[in-house]
Amino acid sequence: MKEIQQVCPRCSATLAVPEDSVGSQARCPSCNHLFVITASETPAPAPLYAPESTAPAHSTADPVLSAADTVPPPNDRRTNPDLENPYAPKGTTTHSPQRASQPFIATTVVADQYISATIYLFQQSWQPLVGVGAILLVINILNQVLSQVLSMAFQESGQWVFMLVNIVIQVLLSLAYLYVMIGLKQMGFDLARGRPIRFSQGFEVPPILFGQTILGYLVLGIPFLLLAAPFALLVLGVDVPEALAWVAFLGGGFIALAAMTLMYLFLWPWQYLLIDRRLSLREAFQKAYEIASINKVNAFLLLLLGMGLGTAGMCMCCIGQAATLPATVLLICTAVLQMSGQATVQPPAAAPMISPLDNPQPGAMNA
């Protein structure tokens, strides 16, 4: 098979790859940089830095379609140019405002890759994540407490003003929860890419993105209106036969449940792609389907892991949710990046164990 020359855009190492791999992704064996193979054979400009690597240089590299290849740790500026410049004026950043810097390639991944990356990243930068998680926990508790108080006031007094205030407060707090949750997911994507995060990112959500997310939930919530239709007829006092009401109730419930299951199986990453890649709503649904259709096992595993972390947070007097919720978000963000062909931070390889026989004490040979 004919091979073509490719030059790594990061360390300028020359690689030989198959000619039919144009458009795929390849990993540089010298610096672990993941890049897209092009038909051009023009050498890349000399790098601005020389990453330190103990790995031997190779002359060939097989293209890969998986996002399991890693990027350097988040605290290494020599091999991670996305980090902020410490000498730049405060309040400015040096990395590109475009969040997704690599092409979208739907692929399957191994669960161990995003699980190990999540554990490593959460251990490195848990403070701002838990801080935003605590804000979400406070909003949730406040919503539940006010709902209970206003509902009791309505039952005792019978005045509808308490019910109206309850609805308004719940809507406002739910929107605030969604707003901070979008900010938390932005933090999760940045951290998974090795970029620095800060607490204030949880409250820096573009209005357009916030509006698109609300619209997406409204579109996906249309099937659930079928479940509320029988209740609406009863509230309006429409004369409906009891048998027909039960058929409508059961049929609407079955359709809503089936729609919810299908939406999770085939569209579950839509909001994450919308947040990370700044897509239109239609493009987010389309790319979410491309990922979900080939990652059904991973979707089920992420659901189980999320439920397990949520249960663990509830067992710690609900306070643990301030940590388990951000951990779940970071887990899904890392998985979605890898499933869409993006490189993510991976934990450094463990140092090999040295046996006492491999490192004898002084004088041992003489004995």
C-alpha positions as CSV (number, residue, x, y, z in Angstrom):
1,M,0.0,0.0,0.0
2,K,1.3,3.5,-0.9
3,E,2.3,5.7,2.0
4,I,2.4,9.5,2.3
5,Q,4.5,11.7,4.4
6,Q,2.8,13.6,7.3
7,V,4.4,16.1,9.6
8,C,3.1,16.4,13.2
9,P,1.9,20.0,13.7
10,R,3.0,20.0,17.3
11,C,6.6,18.5,17.3
12,S,7.3,18.4,13.5
13,A,8.1,14.6,13.6
14,T,7.8,13.0,10.2
15,L,5.3,10.2,9.9
16,A,4.5,7.7,7.2
17,V,0.8,6.8,6.9
18,P,-1.2,4.9,4.4
19,E,-2.6,7.0,1.5
20,D,-6.2,5.8,2.1
21,S,-6.1,7.2,5.6
22,V,-6.7,10.8,4.5
23,G,-9.4,12.4,6.6
24,S,-8.8,10.0,9.5
25,Q,-7.1,10.8,12.8
26,A,-3.5,9.8,13.7
27,R,-1.5,10.0,16.9
28,C,2.0,11.2,16.8
29,P,4.2,8.6,18.6
30,S,6.6,11.3,19.8
31,C,4.3,13.7,21.5
32,N,0.9,11.9,21.6
33,H,-0.7,14.7,19.6
34,L,-3.9,13.8,17.8
35,F,-4.4,15.4,14.4
36,V,-6.3,14.9,11.1
37,I,-4.4,13.4,8.2
38,T,-4.5,15.5,5.1
39,A,-3.4,15.0,1.5
40,S,-0.9,17.8,1.7
41,E,2.8,16.8,2.1
42,T,4.1,20.3,2.8
43,P,6.2,20.3,6.0
44,A,4.7,22.1,9.0
45,P,6.5,25.1,10.5
46,A,8.9,24.5,13.3
47,P,7.2,24.2,16.7
48,L,7.5,26.9,19.2
49,Y,8.5,24.4,21.9
50,A,10.0,21.0,22.1
51,P,8.0,18.7,24.3
52,E,9.9,16.5,26.6
53,S,9.3,12.8,25.8
54,T,11.0,9.7,26.7
55,A,9.2,7.7,24.1
56,P,11.4,6.5,21.1
57,A,10.7,8.1,17.8
58,H,9.0,6.0,15.1
59,S,8.8,6.4,11.4
60,T,5.3,5.2,11.0
61,A,2.0,5.6,12.8
62,D,-1.3,3.8,12.2
63,P,-4.3,6.2,11.9
64,V,-6.9,5.8,14.6
65,L,-10.5,6.6,14.7
66,S,-10.8,6.5,18.5
67,A,-10.6,9.4,20.8
68,A,-8.7,7.3,23.4
69,D,-5.5,9.1,22.6
70,T,-4.5,11.5,25.3
71,V,-3.4,15.1,25.6
72,P,-0.9,16.3,28.2
73,P,-2.0,17.0,31.8
74,P,-3.8,20.3,32.5
75,N,-0.9,21.8,34.4
76,D,1.7,21.4,31.7
77,R,2.1,24.6,29.7
78,R,4.9,23.2,27.6
79,T,2.6,20.8,25.7
80,N,-0.8,22.4,26.3
81,P,-1.0,25.8,24.5
82,D,-4.7,26.1,25.5
83,L,-3.7,27.2,29.0
84,E,-3.9,30.8,30.0
85,N,-0.7,32.9,29.7
86,P,0.4,33.8,33.3
87,Y,2.0,37.0,31.9
88,A,-1.1,38.2,30.2
89,P,-3.2,41.0,31.8
90,K,-5.7,39.8,34.3
91,G,-9.1,39.0,32.9
92,T,-7.8,38.0,29.4
93,T,-7.2,34.6,27.9
94,T,-4.9,33.4,25.2
95,H,-6.8,30.4,23.9
96,S,-9.2,30.5,21.1
97,P,-12.9,31.3,22.0
98,Q,-14.0,28.4,19.8
99,R,-14.7,25.5,22.2
100,A,-14.4,22.5,19.8
101,S,-11.1,22.7,18.0
102,Q,-11.1,19.2,16.4
103,P,-13.4,17.7,13.8
104,F,-16.5,15.7,14.8
105,I,-16.0,12.0,14.3
106,A,-18.6,9.7,16.0
107,T,-16.8,6.7,17.4
108,T,-17.1,4.1,20.1
109,V,-14.9,4.2,23.2
110,V,-13.9,1.9,26.1
111,A,-15.5,2.8,29.4
112,D,-12.3,2.5,31.3
113,Q,-10.9,5.5,29.3
114,Y,-13.5,8.1,30.4
115,I,-13.8,6.6,33.9
116,S,-10.1,6.8,34.6
117,A,-9.9,10.3,33.1
118,T,-12.8,11.5,35.2
119,I,-11.3,10.2,38.4
120,Y,-8.0,11.9,37.6
121,L,-9.4,15.2,36.6
122,F,-11.8,15.4,39.5
123,Q,-8.9,14.8,41.9
124,Q,-6.9,17.5,40.3
125,S,-9.6,20.3,40.1
126,W,-12.5,19.4,42.4
127,Q,-12.8,22.7,44.2
128,P,-14.6,24.9,41.6
129,L,-16.7,21.9,40.5
130,V,-17.9,21.3,44.1
131,G,-18.5,25.0,44.6
132,V,-20.9,25.1,41.6
133,G,-22.4,21.9,42.7
134,A,-23.1,23.4,46.1
135,I,-25.0,26.3,44.4
136,L,-27.1,23.8,42.5
137,L,-27.9,21.9,45.7
138,V,-29.0,25.1,47.5
139,I,-31.3,26.0,44.5
140,N,-32.8,22.5,44.6
141,I,-33.4,22.6,48.4
142,L,-34.8,26.1,48.2
143,N,-37.2,25.0,45.5
144,Q,-38.5,22.1,47.5
145,V,-38.9,24.0,50.8
146,L,-40.8,26.9,49.2
147,S,-43.0,24.5,47.3
148,Q,-43.9,22.7,50.5
149,V,-44.6,25.9,52.4
150,L,-46.7,27.5,49.7
151,S,-48.7,24.2,49.1
152,M,-49.5,24.0,52.8
153,A,-50.6,27.7,52.8
154,F,-52.9,27.0,49.9
155,Q,-54.5,24.0,51.6
156,E,-55.1,25.8,54.8
157,S,-56.4,29.1,53.3
158,G,-57.8,27.9,50.0
159,Q,-56.5,31.1,48.3
160,W,-55.2,30.6,44.8
161,V,-52.7,33.3,45.1
162,F,-50.4,30.9,47.0
163,M,-50.6,28.3,44.2
164,L,-49.9,31.0,41.6
165,V,-46.8,32.2,43.6
166,N,-45.7,28.7,44.0
167,I,-45.8,28.1,40.2
168,V,-43.9,31.3,39.5
169,I,-41.2,30.6,42.0
170,Q,-40.8,27.0,40.8
171,V,-40.4,28.1,37.2
172,L,-37.9,30.8,38.1
173,L,-35.8,28.5,40.3
174,S,-35.9,25.7,37.7
175,L,-34.6,28.2,35.1
176,A,-31.8,29.2,37.5
177,Y,-31.0,25.6,38.1
178,L,-30.8,25.0,34.3
179,Y,-28.6,28.1,33.8
180,V,-26.0,27.0,36.4
181,M,-26.1,23.4,35.1
182,I,-25.1,24.6,31.6
183,G,-22.2,26.6,33.2
184,L,-21.2,23.4,35.1
185,K,-21.2,21.4,31.8
186,Q,-19.0,24.1,30.2
187,M,-16.5,23.7,33.0
188,G,-16.6,19.9,32.5
189,F,-15.7,20.2,28.8
190,D,-12.9,22.7,29.5
191,L,-11.4,20.5,32.3
192,A,-11.6,17.4,30.1
193,R,-9.6,19.2,27.4
194,G,-7.0,20.3,29.9
195,R,-8.0,23.9,30.2
196,P,-8.1,25.7,33.5
197,I,-11.5,26.3,35.1
198,R,-12.7,28.7,37.7
199,F,-15.8,29.0,39.9
200,S,-17.3,32.0,38.0
201,Q,-17.6,29.9,34.8
202,G,-20.7,28.4,36.3
203,F,-22.5,31.7,35.8
204,E,-21.1,32.7,32.4
205,V,-23.7,31.2,30.1
206,P,-24.4,32.9,26.7
207,P,-28.0,34.0,26.5
208,I,-28.4,32.4,23.0
209,L,-27.2,29.0,24.4
210,F,-29.5,29.3,27.3
211,G,-32.5,30.0,25.0
212,Q,-31.5,27.1,22.6
213,T,-31.4,24.7,25.6
214,I,-34.9,25.8,26.8
215,L,-36.2,25.4,23.2
216,G,-34.7,21.9,23.0
217,Y,-36.4,20.8,26.1
218,L,-39.7,22.2,24.9
219,V,-39.4,20.3,21.6
220,L,-38.5,17.0,23.3
221,G,-41.3,17.6,25.8
222,I,-44.1,17.6,23.2
223,P,-44.7,13.8,23.5
224,F,-45.2,14.1,27.3
225,L,-48.2,16.4,26.6
226,L,-50.1,13.3,25.6
227,L,-49.8,12.1,29.2
228,A,-51.3,15.4,30.5
229,A,-54.2,15.4,28.0
230,P,-56.6,13.3,30.1
231,F,-56.0,15.4,33.2
232,A,-56.6,18.6,31.2
233,L,-60.0,17.2,30.0
234,L,-61.0,16.4,33.5
235,V,-60.0,19.9,34.8
236,L,-61.9,21.6,32.0
237,G,-65.0,19.6,32.9
238,V,-65.3,17.9,29.6
239,D,-67.8,15.0,29.6
240,V,-65.7,12.0,28.7
241,P,-66.8,8.4,29.3
242,E,-64.8,6.8,32.1
243,A,-63.6,3.9,30.0
244,L,-62.4,6.4,27.3
245,A,-60.6,8.4,29.9
246,W,-58.7,5.4,31.2
247,V,-57.8,4.3,27.7
248,A,-56.5,7.8,27.0
249,F,-54.6,7.9,30.3
250,L,-52.9,4.5,29.8
251,G,-52.3,5.1,26.1
252,G,-50.8,8.5,26.7
253,G,-48.6,7.2,29.5
254,F,-47.3,4.3,27.3
255,I,-46.5,6.7,24.4
256,A,-44.8,9.1,26.7
257,L,-42.7,6.4,28.3
258,A,-41.8,4.9,24.9
259,A,-40.8,8.4,23.7
260,M,-38.7,9.1,26.8
261,T,-36.9,5.8,26.3
262,L,-36.2,6.4,22.6
263,M,-35.1,9.9,23.2
264,Y,-32.6,8.8,25.8
265,L,-31.3,5.9,23.7
266,F,-30.8,8.0,20.5
267,L,-30.6,11.6,21.6
268,W,-29.1,11.6,25.1
269,P,-26.0,13.7,24.3
270,W,-27.8,16.5,22.4
271,Q,-27.5,19.1,25.2
272,Y,-23.8,18.3,25.7
273,L,-23.1,18.7,22.0
274,L,-25.1,21.9,21.9
275,I,-23.1,23.4,24.8
276,D,-19.7,22.3,23.6
277,R,-19.8,22.8,19.9
278,R,-22.3,25.7,19.7
279,L,-24.4,23.9,17.1
280,S,-27.9,24.6,16.0
281,L,-30.7,22.6,17.6
282,R,-31.1,20.4,14.5
283,E,-27.4,19.7,14.2
284,A,-27.2,18.9,17.9
285,F,-30.0,16.3,17.5
286,Q,-28.4,14.9,14.4
287,K,-24.9,14.5,15.9
288,A,-26.4,13.2,19.1
289,Y,-28.0,10.4,17.1
290,E,-24.7,9.6,15.4
291,I,-23.0,9.1,18.8
292,A,-25.9,7.4,20.6
293,S,-26.6,4.9,17.8
294,I,-23.1,3.3,18.2
295,N,-22.7,3.8,21.9
296,K,-25.8,2.1,23.4
297,V,-23.8,0.1,25.9
298,N,-21.9,3.2,27.0
299,A,-25.3,5.1,27.3
300,F,-26.6,2.4,29.6
301,L,-23.4,2.3,31.6
302,L,-23.4,6.1,32.0
303,L,-27.0,5.9,33.2
304,L,-26.0,3.3,35.9
305,L,-23.0,5.3,37.0
306,G,-25.0,8.5,37.2
307,M,-27.7,6.7,39.3
308,G,-25.0,5.2,41.5
309,L,-23.3,8.5,42.1
310,G,-26.7,10.2,42.8
311,T,-27.6,7.5,45.3
312,A,-24.3,7.9,47.0
313,G,-24.9,11.7,47.3
314,M,-28.4,11.1,48.8
315,C,-26.9,8.7,51.4
316,M,-24.7,11.4,52.7
317,C,-27.6,13.5,53.9
318,C,-28.0,14.9,50.4
319,I,-25.0,17.1,51.0
320,G,-22.9,14.7,49.0
321,Q,-24.8,15.7,45.9
322,A,-22.6,18.9,45.8
323,A,-19.8,16.5,44.8
324,T,-21.5,13.6,43.1
325,L,-23.5,15.8,40.7
326,P,-20.4,17.6,39.3
327,A,-18.6,14.3,39.1
328,T,-21.4,12.9,37.0
329,V,-21.4,15.9,34.7
330,L,-17.6,15.6,34.3
331,L,-18.0,11.9,33.5
332,I,-20.5,12.5,30.8
333,C,-18.6,15.5,29.3
334,T,-15.4,13.4,29.1
335,A,-17.3,10.5,27.5
336,V,-19.0,12.7,25.0
337,L,-15.7,14.3,23.9
338,Q,-14.1,10.9,23.4
339,M,-17.2,9.6,21.5
340,S,-17.0,12.6,19.2
341,G,-13.4,12.1,18.3
342,Q,-11.9,14.7,20.7
343,A,-8.7,14.2,22.6
344,T,-9.0,14.4,26.4
345,V,-6.7,14.4,29.3
346,Q,-5.7,11.0,30.6
347,P,-4.0,10.1,33.9
348,P,-0.2,9.7,33.6
349,A,1.0,6.1,33.2
350,A,2.1,4.6,36.5
351,A,5.8,4.1,37.1
352,P,6.9,0.5,36.8
353,M,7.5,-1.4,40.0
354,I,11.2,-2.1,40.6
355,S,12.1,-5.4,42.3
356,P,14.8,-5.4,44.9
357,L,16.6,-7.9,42.6
358,D,16.6,-5.2,39.9
359,N,18.1,-2.6,42.2
360,P,20.5,-4.4,44.6
361,Q,21.9,-2.6,47.6
362,P,25.6,-1.5,47.6
363,G,27.7,-4.4,48.6
364,A,25.1,-7.0,47.7
365,M,27.0,-8.2,44.7
366,N,30.2,-8.6,46.8
367,A,28.3,-10.7,49.3
